[in-house]
Amino acid sequence: MDVRAVSRYLPISAQKMRLVCDQVRGMDADQALTVLQFMPHKGAEFVHKLVTSAVANAEMNFELNRQDLYISQLLADEGPSMRRVKAGARGRYKPRTKRSTHLTLVLSEREQE
């Protein structure tokens, strides 16, 4: 059984988010939550919130055991970018790109031996 959770339009670039995702991918759900709690990255807060939500959905909706869950897929895709400008020297302007991210998480159940 796979449980899927999605978080969209997060105000952080996908490149920064992938640094956090690579650390957590493949871990048990409880272990990942502990690691994310102590990570200094901004993206760790977003991933922690998503994993917490996915685990709660797995327990309540599908009646899965929390200890059997692990992160099988964690993807950080690029969302839409907001284009902004900032005034520069001598009447010019400097373009700013405010990037966003879509996170997709798939929790799977470990096979019992």
KANOR-V334994 format. One line per field, one symbol per residue. psi: psi as a letter, one per 40 degrees, with the letter a starting at -180 (. if undefined). Layout:
psi=???
This chain:
psi=hihhihhifhgiidddddddddddheiidddddddddeheiddddddddddddddddddddefihdeeiihdhhhhihaihhhiihhaifeiihihhhiiihhhhhhihihh.
